[in-house]
Amino acid sequence: MQRQTALKRQKERARIEKQREKTANRLERRHDKGSSGGLAPGEDPDIAGIVPGPQPPAID
């Protein structure tokens, strides 16, 4: 009976630790996302840095 209780506690600690890590990762991503604003206002991030005209051949 005590072994089951110990396993429950261990699982609960692991769950709490994993949740802390996820929260920390979310905060870190949010911070990185906010600080990476290197685009000019009104510039579309999907096409930033694309040069119009002929493209170099793909290397096989």
PQR file of N, CA, C, O and H, with PARSE charges and radii, in Angstrom:
ATOM      1  N   MET A   1       0.827  -1.189   0.000 -0.4000 1.5000
ATOM      2  CA  MET A   1       0.000   0.000   0.000 -0.0000 2.0000
ATOM      3  C   MET A   1       0.871   1.252   0.000  0.5500 1.7000
ATOM      4  O   MET A   1       0.562   2.220  -0.695 -0.5500 1.4000
ATOM      5  N   GLN A   2       1.943   1.243   0.764 -0.4000 1.5000
ATOM      6  CA  GLN A   2       2.789   2.436   0.822 -0.0000 2.0000
ATOM      7  C   GLN A   2       3.526   2.660  -0.491  0.5500 1.7000
ATOM      8  O   GLN A   2       3.824   3.800  -0.850 -0.5500 1.4000
ATOM      9  H   GLN A   2       2.193   0.456   1.328  0.4000 1.0000
ATOM     10  N   ARG A   3       3.820   1.586  -1.204 -0.4000 1.5000
ATOM     11  CA  ARG A   3       4.518   1.738  -2.478 -0.0000 2.0000
ATOM     12  C   ARG A   3       3.640   2.502  -3.470  0.5500 1.7000
ATOM     13  O   ARG A   3       4.145   3.333  -4.226 -0.5500 1.4000
ATOM     14  H   ARG A   3       3.579   0.660  -0.912  0.4000 1.0000
ATOM     15  N   GLN A   4       2.359   2.238  -3.476 -0.4000 1.5000
ATOM     16  CA  GLN A   4       1.453   2.944  -4.373 -0.0000 2.0000
ATOM     17  C   GLN A   4       1.425   4.435  -4.048  0.5500 1.7000
ATOM     18  O   GLN A   4       1.421   5.276  -4.946 -0.5500 1.4000
ATOM     19  H   GLN A   4       1.949   1.564  -2.863  0.4000 1.0000
ATOM     20  N   THR A   5       1.405   4.750  -2.765 -0.4000 1.5000
ATOM     21  CA  THR A   5       1.394   6.151  -2.343 -0.0000 2.0000
ATOM     22  C   THR A   5       2.676   6.853  -2.794  0.5500 1.7000
ATOM     23  O   THR A   5       2.641   7.989  -3.265 -0.5500 1.4000
ATOM     24  H   THR A   5       1.408   4.066  -2.035  0.4000 1.0000
ATOM     25  N   ALA A   6       3.804   6.159  -2.642 -0.4000 1.5000
ATOM     26  CA  ALA A   6       5.078   6.746  -3.067 -0.0000 2.0000
ATOM     27  C   ALA A   6       5.099   6.969  -4.572  0.5500 1.7000
ATOM     28  O   ALA A   6       5.606   7.988  -5.042 -0.5500 1.4000
ATOM     29  H   ALA A   6       3.832   5.236  -2.259  0.4000 1.0000
ATOM     30  N   LEU A   7       4.555   6.028  -5.327 -0.4000 1.5000
ATOM     31  CA  LEU A   7       4.511   6.191  -6.777 -0.0000 2.0000
ATOM     32  C   LEU A   7       3.618   7.361  -7.166  0.5500 1.7000
ATOM     33  O   LEU A   7       3.943   8.117  -8.082 -0.5500 1.4000
ATOM     34  H   LEU A   7       4.143   5.201  -4.945  0.4000 1.0000
ATOM     35  N   LYS A   8       2.508   7.510  -6.480 -0.4000 1.5000
ATOM     36  CA  LYS A   8       1.618   8.642  -6.748 -0.0000 2.0000
ATOM     37  C   LYS A   8       2.326   9.966  -6.507  0.5500 1.7000
ATOM     38  O   LYS A   8       2.225  10.895  -7.308 -0.5500 1.4000
ATOM     39  H   LYS A   8       2.244   6.897  -5.736  0.4000 1.0000
ATOM     40  N   ARG A   9       3.042  10.037  -5.393 -0.4000 1.5000
ATOM     41  CA  ARG A   9       3.778  11.272  -5.077 -0.0000 2.0000
ATOM     42  C   ARG A   9       4.841  11.551  -6.124  0.5500 1.7000
ATOM     43  O   ARG A   9       5.028  12.696  -6.537 -0.5500 1.4000
ATOM     44  H   ARG A   9       3.124   9.282  -4.743  0.4000 1.0000
ATOM     45  N   GLN A  10       5.534  10.512  -6.553 -0.4000 1.5000
ATOM     46  CA  GLN A  10       6.587  10.674  -7.550 -0.0000 2.0000
ATOM     47  C   GLN A  10       5.987  11.162  -8.874  0.5500 1.7000
ATOM     48  O   GLN A  10       6.537  12.055  -9.517 -0.5500 1.4000
ATOM     49  H   GLN A  10       5.382   9.582  -6.218  0.4000 1.0000
ATOM     50  N   LYS A  11       4.871  10.579  -9.270 -0.4000 1.5000
ATOM     51  CA  LYS A  11       4.208  11.007 -10.504 -0.0000 2.0000
ATOM     52  C   LYS A  11       3.745  12.455 -10.400  0.5500 1.7000
ATOM     53  O   LYS A  11       3.888  13.229 -11.346 -0.5500 1.4000
ATOM     54  H   LYS A  11       4.424   9.854  -8.748  0.4000 1.0000
ATOM     55  N   GLU A  12       3.200  12.809  -9.263 -0.4000 1.5000
ATOM     56  CA  GLU A  12       2.713  14.178  -9.060 -0.0000 2.0000
ATOM     57  C   GLU A  12       3.872  15.174  -9.115  0.5500 1.7000
ATOM     58  O   GLU A  12       3.738  16.243  -9.711 -0.5500 1.4000
ATOM     59  H   GLU A  12       3.084  12.180  -8.495  0.4000 1.0000
ATOM     60  N   ARG A  13       4.994  14.838  -8.506 -0.4000 1.5000
ATOM     61  CA  ARG A  13       6.164  15.725  -8.558 -0.0000 2.0000
ATOM     62  C   ARG A  13       6.657  15.878  -9.993  0.5500 1.7000
ATOM     63  O   ARG A  13       7.013  16.977 -10.418 -0.5500 1.4000
ATOM     64  H   ARG A  13       5.103  13.970  -8.021  0.4000 1.0000
ATOM     65  N   ALA A  14       6.676  14.770 -10.740 -0.4000 1.5000
ATOM     66  CA  ALA A  14       7.119  14.826 -12.128 -0.0000 2.0000
ATOM     67  C   ALA A  14       6.163  15.689 -12.955  0.5500 1.7000
ATOM     68  O   ALA A  14       6.606  16.457 -13.809 -0.5500 1.4000
ATOM     69  H   ALA A  14       6.387  13.877 -10.395  0.4000 1.0000
ATOM     70  N   ARG A  15       4.866  15.568 -12.708 -0.4000 1.5000
ATOM     71  CA  ARG A  15       3.881  16.354 -13.434 -0.0000 2.0000
ATOM     72  C   ARG A  15       4.055  17.840 -13.145  0.5500 1.7000
ATOM     73  O   ARG A  15       4.014  18.667 -14.056 -0.5500 1.4000
ATOM     74  H   ARG A  15       4.506  14.944 -12.014  0.4000 1.0000
ATOM     75  N   ILE A  16       4.248  18.169 -11.878 -0.4000 1.5000
ATOM     76  CA  ILE A  16       4.433  19.573 -11.483 -0.0000 2.0000
ATOM     77  C   ILE A  16       5.718  20.135 -12.104  0.5500 1.7000
ATOM     78  O   ILE A  16       5.732  21.266 -12.591 -0.5500 1.4000
ATOM     79  H   ILE A  16       4.281  17.497 -11.139  0.4000 1.0000
ATOM     80  N   GLU A  17       6.783  19.349 -12.084 -0.4000 1.5000
ATOM     81  CA  GLU A  17       8.054  19.807 -12.669 -0.0000 2.0000
ATOM     82  C   GLU A  17       7.914  20.029 -14.175  0.5500 1.7000
ATOM     83  O   GLU A  17       8.421  21.013 -14.712 -0.5500 1.4000
ATOM     84  H   GLU A  17       6.771  18.430 -11.689  0.4000 1.0000
ATOM     85  N   LYS A  18       7.233  19.123 -14.842 -0.4000 1.5000
ATOM     86  CA  LYS A  18       7.028  19.274 -16.282 -0.0000 2.0000
ATOM     87  C   LYS A  18       6.213  20.532 -16.585  0.5500 1.7000
ATOM     88  O   LYS A  18       6.492  21.244 -17.550 -0.5500 1.4000
ATOM     89  H   LYS A  18       6.821  18.323 -14.405  0.4000 1.0000
ATOM     90  N   GLN A  19       5.212  20.797 -15.761 -0.4000 1.5000
ATOM     91  CA  GLN A  19       4.395  22.000 -15.947 -0.0000 2.0000
ATOM     92  C   GLN A  19       5.231  23.261 -15.742  0.5500 1.7000
ATOM     93  O   GLN A  19       5.062  24.241 -16.468 -0.5500 1.4000
ATOM     94  H   GLN A  19       4.985  20.219 -14.978  0.4000 1.0000
ATOM     95  N   ARG A  20       6.129  23.243 -14.759 -0.4000 1.5000
ATOM     96  CA  ARG A  20       7.018  24.390 -14.541 -0.0000 2.0000
ATOM     97  C   ARG A  20       7.904  24.620 -15.754  0.5500 1.7000
ATOM     98  O   ARG A  20       8.092  25.758 -16.185 -0.5500 1.4000
ATOM     99  H   ARG A  20       6.266  22.447 -14.170  0.4000 1.0000
ATOM    100  N   GLU A  21       8.455  23.529 -16.309 -0.4000 1.5000
ATOM    101  CA  GLU A  21       9.313  23.649 -17.480 -0.0000 2.0000
ATOM    102  C   GLU A  21       8.541  24.208 -18.665  0.5500 1.7000
ATOM    103  O   GLU A  21       9.052  25.058 -19.395 -0.5500 1.4000
ATOM    104  H   GLU A  21       8.303  22.605 -15.959  0.4000 1.0000
ATOM    105  N   LYS A  22       7.314  23.738 -18.863 -0.4000 1.5000
ATOM    106  CA  LYS A  22       6.499  24.233 -19.969 -0.0000 2.0000
ATOM    107  C   LYS A  22       6.207  25.718 -19.801  0.5500 1.7000
ATOM    108  O   LYS A  22       6.263  26.479 -20.767 -0.5500 1.4000
ATOM    109  H   LYS A  22       6.899  23.048 -18.270  0.4000 1.0000
ATOM    110  N   THR A  23       5.898  26.129 -18.584 -0.4000 1.5000
ATOM    111  CA  THR A  23       5.615  27.540 -18.327 -0.0000 2.0000
ATOM    112  C   THR A  23       6.856  28.389 -18.596  0.5500 1.7000
ATOM    113  O   THR A  23       6.763  29.458 -19.200 -0.5500 1.4000
ATOM    114  H   THR A  23       5.853  25.511 -17.799  0.4000 1.0000
ATOM    115  N   ALA A  24       8.011  27.914 -18.149 -0.4000 1.5000
ATOM    116  CA  ALA A  24       9.254  28.649 -18.384 -0.0000 2.0000
ATOM    117  C   ALA A  24       9.542  28.747 -19.876  0.5500 1.7000
ATOM    118  O   ALA A  24       9.966  29.799 -20.355 -0.5500 1.4000
ATOM    119  H   ALA A  24       8.087  27.046 -17.659  0.4000 1.0000
ATOM    120  N   ASN A  25       9.318  27.662 -20.618 -0.4000 1.5000
ATOM    121  CA  ASN A  25       9.552  27.678 -22.064 -0.0000 2.0000
ATOM    122  C   ASN A  25       8.607  28.656 -22.754  0.5500 1.7000
ATOM    123  O   ASN A  25       9.016  29.372 -23.668 -0.5500 1.4000
ATOM    124  H   ASN A  25       8.974  26.807 -20.229  0.4000 1.0000
ATOM    125  N   ARG A  26       7.350  28.692 -22.324 -0.4000 1.5000
ATOM    126  CA  ARG A  26       6.387  29.625 -22.913 -0.0000 2.0000
ATOM    127  C   ARG A  26       6.832  31.065 -22.691  0.5500 1.7000
ATOM    128  O   ARG A  26       6.789  31.885 -23.607 -0.5500 1.4000
ATOM    129  H   ARG A  26       7.018  28.110 -21.581  0.4000 1.0000
ATOM    130  N   LEU A  27       7.257  31.363 -21.471 -0.4000 1.5000
ATOM    131  CA  LEU A  27       7.703  32.719 -21.173 -0.0000 2.0000
ATOM    132  C   LEU A  27       8.932  33.085 -22.003  0.5500 1.7000
ATOM    133  O   LEU A  27       9.048  34.208 -22.493 -0.5500 1.4000
ATOM    134  H   LEU A  27       7.291  30.697 -20.727  0.4000 1.0000
ATOM    135  N   GLU A  28       9.843  32.133 -22.156 -0.4000 1.5000
ATOM    136  CA  GLU A  28      11.056  32.389 -22.926 -0.0000 2.0000
ATOM    137  C   GLU A  28      10.711  32.645 -24.399  0.5500 1.7000
ATOM    138  O   GLU A  28      11.251  33.566 -25.014 -0.5500 1.4000
ATOM    139  H   GLU A  28       9.750  31.221 -21.758  0.4000 1.0000
ATOM    140  N   ARG A  29       9.813  31.831 -24.961 -0.4000 1.5000
ATOM    141  CA  ARG A  29       9.406  32.039 -26.348 -0.0000 2.0000
ATOM    142  C   ARG A  29       8.713  33.379 -26.524  0.5500 1.7000
ATOM    143  O   ARG A  29       8.937  34.080 -27.511 -0.5500 1.4000
ATOM    144  H   ARG A  29       9.375  31.083 -24.462  0.4000 1.0000
ATOM    145  N   ARG A  30       7.868  33.731 -25.560 -0.4000 1.5000
ATOM    146  CA  ARG A  30       7.156  35.008 -25.632 -0.0000 2.0000
ATOM    147  C   ARG A  30       8.151  36.163 -25.601  0.5500 1.7000
ATOM    148  O   ARG A  30       8.005  37.137 -26.338 -0.5500 1.4000
ATOM    149  H   ARG A  30       7.686  33.162 -24.758  0.4000 1.0000
ATOM    150  N   HIS A  31       9.166  36.048 -24.742 -0.4000 1.5000
ATOM    151  CA  HIS A  31      10.189  37.090 -24.645 -0.0000 2.0000
ATOM    152  C   HIS A  31      10.968  37.178 -25.952  0.5500 1.7000
ATOM    153  O   HIS A  31      11.196  38.278 -26.457 -0.5500 1.4000
ATOM    154  H   HIS A  31       9.285  35.256 -24.142  0.4000 1.0000
ATOM    155  N   ASP A  32      11.387  36.028 -26.514 -0.4000 1.5000
ATOM    156  CA  ASP A  32      12.149  36.015 -27.759 -0.0000 2.0000
ATOM    157  C   ASP A  32      11.324  36.554 -28.918  0.5500 1.7000
ATOM    158  O   ASP A  32      11.836  37.276 -29.773 -0.5500 1.4000
ATOM    159  H   ASP A  32      11.202  35.135 -26.104  0.4000 1.0000
ATOM    160  N   LYS A  33      10.066  36.205 -28.941 -0.4000 1.5000
ATOM    161  CA  LYS A  33       9.200  36.648 -30.030 -0.0000 2.0000
ATOM    162  C   LYS A  33       9.033  38.165 -30.002  0.5500 1.7000
ATOM    163  O   LYS A  33       9.019  38.805 -31.053 -0.5500 1.4000
ATOM    164  H   LYS A  33       9.649  35.619 -28.246  0.4000 1.0000
ATOM    165  N   GLY A  34       8.910  38.729 -28.836 -0.4000 1.5000
ATOM    166  CA  GLY A  34       8.732  40.167 -28.713 -0.0000 2.0000
ATOM    167  C   GLY A  34       9.985  40.951 -29.016  0.5500 1.7000
ATOM    168  O   GLY A  34       9.898  42.093 -29.468 -0.5500 1.4000
ATOM    169  H   GLY A  34       8.922  38.208 -27.982  0.4000 1.0000
ATOM    170  N   SER A  35      11.144  40.376 -28.782 -0.4000 1.5000
ATOM    171  CA  SER A  35      12.388  41.115 -28.967 -0.0000 2.0000
ATOM    172  C   SER A  35      12.985  40.950 -30.360  0.5500 1.7000
ATOM    173  O   SER A  35      13.994  41.583 -30.670 -0.5500 1.4000
ATOM    174  H   SER A  35      11.214  39.448 -28.416  0.4000 1.0000
ATOM    175  N   SER A  36      12.385  40.113 -31.208 -0.4000 1.5000
ATOM    176  CA  SER A  36      12.973  39.863 -32.520 -0.0000 2.0000
ATOM    177  C   SER A  36      12.413  40.778 -33.592  0.5500 1.7000
ATOM    178  O   SER A  36      12.560  40.482 -34.778 -0.5500 1.4000
ATOM    179  H   SER A  36      11.565  39.599 -30.957  0.4000 1.0000
ATOM    180  N   GLY A  37      11.785  41.864 -33.224 -0.4000 1.5000
ATOM    181  CA  GLY A  37      11.152  42.751 -34.200 -0.0000 2.0000
ATOM    182  C   GLY A  37      12.147  43.519 -35.034  0.5500 1.7000
ATOM    183  O   GLY A  37      12.276  44.731 -34.860 -0.5500 1.4000
ATOM    184  H   GLY A  37      11.665  42.104 -32.261  0.4000 1.0000
ATOM    185  N   GLY A  38      12.862  42.858 -35.943 -0.4000 1.5000
ATOM    186  CA  GLY A  38      13.834  43.507 -36.788 -0.0000 2.0000
ATOM    187  C   GLY A  38      13.262  43.976 -38.112  0.5500 1.7000
ATOM    188  O   GLY A  38      14.019  44.405 -38.984 -0.5500 1.4000
ATOM    189  H   GLY A  38      12.758  41.873 -36.084  0.4000 1.0000
ATOM    190  N   LEU A  39      11.950  43.910 -38.291 -0.4000 1.5000
ATOM    191  CA  LEU A  39      11.332  44.316 -39.546 -0.0000 2.0000
ATOM    192  C   LEU A  39      10.891  45.777 -39.494  0.5500 1.7000
ATOM    193  O   LEU A  39      10.568  46.321 -38.438 -0.5500 1.4000
ATOM    194  H   LEU A  39      11.336  43.562 -37.583  0.4000 1.0000
ATOM    195  N   ALA A  40      10.892  46.377 -40.657 -0.4000 1.5000
ATOM    196  CA  ALA A  40      10.400  47.740 -40.761 -0.0000 2.0000
ATOM    197  C   ALA A  40       8.873  47.726 -40.636  0.5500 1.7000
ATOM    198  O   ALA A  40       8.239  46.732 -40.991 -0.5500 1.4000
ATOM    199  H   ALA A  40      11.155  45.935 -41.515  0.4000 1.0000
ATOM    200  N   PRO A  41       8.288  48.785 -40.149 -0.5600 1.5000
ATOM    201  CA  PRO A  41       6.826  48.820 -40.038  0.2800 2.0000
ATOM    202  C   PRO A  41       6.180  48.661 -41.417  0.5500 1.7000
ATOM    203  O   PRO A  41       6.572  49.327 -42.375 -0.5500 1.4000
ATOM    204  N   GLY A  42       5.209  47.794 -41.503 -0.4000 1.5000
ATOM    205  CA  GLY A  42       4.511  47.556 -42.748 -0.0000 2.0000
ATOM    206  C   GLY A  42       5.154  46.505 -43.627  0.5500 1.7000
ATOM    207  O   GLY A  42       4.613  46.189 -44.687 -0.5500 1.4000
ATOM    208  H   GLY A  42       4.891  47.254 -40.724  0.4000 1.0000
ATOM    209  N   GLU A  43       6.299  45.945 -43.225 -0.4000 1.5000
ATOM    210  CA  GLU A  43       6.970  44.920 -44.022 -0.0000 2.0000
ATOM    211  C   GLU A  43       6.408  43.551 -43.657  0.5500 1.7000
ATOM    212  O   GLU A  43       6.267  43.226 -42.478 -0.5500 1.4000
ATOM    213  H   GLU A  43       6.739  46.201 -42.364  0.4000 1.0000
ATOM    214  N   ASP A  44       6.092  42.759 -44.659 -0.4000 1.5000
ATOM    215  CA  ASP A  44       5.521  41.428 -44.455 -0.0000 2.0000
ATOM    216  C   ASP A  44       6.642  40.454 -44.085  0.5500 1.7000
ATOM    217  O   ASP A  44       7.587  40.302 -44.859 -0.5500 1.4000
ATOM    218  H   ASP A  44       6.207  43.023 -45.617  0.4000 1.0000
ATOM    219  N   PRO A  45       6.568  39.791 -42.927 -0.5600 1.5000
ATOM    220  CA  PRO A  45       7.639  38.895 -42.513  0.2800 2.0000
ATOM    221  C   PRO A  45       7.766  37.657 -43.398  0.5500 1.7000
ATOM    222  O   PRO A  45       8.832  37.042 -43.441 -0.5500 1.4000
ATOM    223  N   ASP A  46       6.686  37.276 -44.115 -0.4000 1.5000
ATOM    224  CA  ASP A  46       6.747  36.106 -44.978 -0.0000 2.0000
ATOM    225  C   ASP A  46       7.611  36.340 -46.213  0.5500 1.7000
ATOM    226  O   ASP A  46       8.206  35.402 -46.743 -0.5500 1.4000
ATOM    227  H   ASP A  46       5.820  37.776 -44.080  0.4000 1.0000
ATOM    228  N   ILE A  47       7.681  37.587 -46.670 -0.4000 1.5000
ATOM    229  CA  ILE A  47       8.446  37.860 -47.887 -0.0000 2.0000
ATOM    230  C   ILE A  47       9.658  38.743 -47.628  0.5500 1.7000
ATOM    231  O   ILE A  47      10.277  39.232 -48.573 -0.5500 1.4000
ATOM    232  H   ILE A  47       7.197  38.349 -46.240  0.4000 1.0000
ATOM    233  N   ALA A  48      10.001  38.950 -46.385 -0.4000 1.5000
ATOM    234  CA  ALA A  48      11.158  39.785 -46.052 -0.0000 2.0000
ATOM    235  C   ALA A  48      12.433  39.116 -46.547  0.5500 1.7000
ATOM    236  O   ALA A  48      12.641  37.925 -46.313 -0.5500 1.4000
ATOM    237  H   ALA A  48       9.499  38.553 -45.617  0.4000 1.0000
ATOM    238  N   GLY A  49      13.266  39.858 -47.215 -0.4000 1.5000
ATOM    239  CA  GLY A  49      14.554  39.356 -47.677 -0.0000 2.0000
ATOM    240  C   GLY A  49      14.513  38.658 -49.016  0.5500 1.7000
ATOM    241  O   GLY A  49      15.553  38.201 -49.490 -0.5500 1.4000
ATOM    242  H   GLY A  49      13.096  40.825 -47.405  0.4000 1.0000
ATOM    243  N   ILE A  50      13.343  38.554 -49.655 -0.4000 1.5000
ATOM    244  CA  ILE A  50      13.257  37.918 -50.961 -0.0000 2.0000
ATOM    245  C   ILE A  50      13.642  38.938 -52.019  0.5500 1.7000
ATOM    246  O   ILE A  50      13.160  40.070 -52.016 -0.5500 1.4000
ATOM    247  H   ILE A  50      12.498  38.926 -49.270  0.4000 1.0000
ATOM    248  N   VAL A  51      14.517  38.519 -52.921 -0.4000 1.5000
ATOM    249  CA  VAL A  51      14.991  39.396 -53.987 -0.0000 2.0000
ATOM    250  C   VAL A  51      14.234  39.043 -55.259  0.5500 1.7000
ATOM    251  O   VAL A  51      14.246  37.881 -55.667 -0.5500 1.4000
ATOM    252  H   VAL A  51      14.909  37.599 -52.923  0.4000 1.0000
ATOM    253  N   PRO A  52      13.579  40.002 -55.897 -0.5600 1.5000
ATOM    254  CA  PRO A  52      12.873  39.701 -57.143  0.2800 2.0000
ATOM    255  C   PRO A  52      13.857  39.450 -58.275  0.5500 1.7000
ATOM    256  O   PRO A  52      14.992  39.924 -58.250 -0.5500 1.4000
ATOM    257  N   GLY A  53      13.401  38.698 -59.262 -0.4000 1.5000
ATOM    258  CA  GLY A  53      14.234  38.425 -60.433 -0.0000 2.0000
ATOM    259  C   GLY A  53      14.638  36.971 -60.491  0.5500 1.7000
ATOM    260  O   GLY A  53      14.184  36.152 -59.691 -0.5500 1.4000
ATOM    261  H   GLY A  53      12.479  38.313 -59.282  0.4000 1.0000
ATOM    262  N   PRO A  54      15.494  36.657 -61.441 -0.5600 1.5000
ATOM    263  CA  PRO A  54      15.912  35.262 -61.599  0.2800 2.0000
ATOM    264  C   PRO A  54      16.638  34.760 -60.353  0.5500 1.7000
ATOM    265  O   PRO A  54      17.431  35.474 -59.739 -0.5500 1.4000
ATOM    266  N   GLN A  55      16.348  33.537 -60.009 -0.4000 1.5000
ATOM    267  CA  GLN A  55      16.971  32.926 -58.845 -0.0000 2.0000
ATOM    268  C   GLN A  55      18.122  32.046 -59.282  0.5500 1.7000
ATOM    269  O   GLN A  55      18.101  31.508 -60.389 -0.5500 1.4000
ATOM    270  H   GLN A  55      15.704  32.957 -60.508  0.4000 1.0000
ATOM    271  N   PRO A  56      19.134  31.887 -58.429 -0.5600 1.5000
ATOM    272  CA  PRO A  56      20.256  31.011 -58.788  0.2800 2.0000
ATOM    273  C   PRO A  56      19.786  29.563 -58.885  0.5500 1.7000
ATOM    274  O   PRO A  56      18.840  29.177 -58.199 -0.5500 1.4000
ATOM    275  N   PRO A  57      20.433  28.753 -59.729 -0.5600 1.5000
ATOM    276  CA  PRO A  57      20.014  27.366 -59.884  0.2800 2.0000
ATOM    277  C   PRO A  57      20.188  26.592 -58.579  0.5500 1.7000
ATOM    278  O   PRO A  57      21.116  26.841 -57.809 -0.5500 1.4000
ATOM    279  N   ALA A  58      19.280  25.655 -58.350 -0.4000 1.5000
ATOM    280  CA  ALA A  58      19.363  24.810 -57.160 -0.0000 2.0000
ATOM    281  C   ALA A  58      20.530  23.840 -57.309  0.5500 1.7000
ATOM    282  O   ALA A  58      20.737  23.273 -58.381 -0.5500 1.4000
ATOM    283  H   ALA A  58      18.527  25.454 -58.975  0.4000 1.0000
ATOM    284  N   ILE A  59      21.278  23.654 -56.250 -0.4000 1.5000
ATOM    285  CA  ILE A  59      22.417  22.736 -56.279 -0.0000 2.0000
ATOM    286  C   ILE A  59      21.918  21.354 -55.912  0.5500 1.7000
ATOM    287  O   ILE A  59      21.307  21.170 -54.859 -0.5500 1.4000
ATOM    288  H   ILE A  59      21.110  24.115 -55.379  0.4000 1.0000
ATOM    289  N   ASP A  60      22.176  20.376 -56.778 -0.4000 1.5000
ATOM    290  CA  ASP A  60      21.716  18.992 -56.547 -0.0000 2.0000
ATOM    291  C   ASP A  60      22.735  18.201 -55.821  0.5500 1.7000
ATOM    292  O   ASP A  60      22.518  17.021 -55.543 -0.5500 1.4000
ATOM    293  H   ASP A  60      22.672  20.526 -57.634  0.4000 1.0000
TER
END
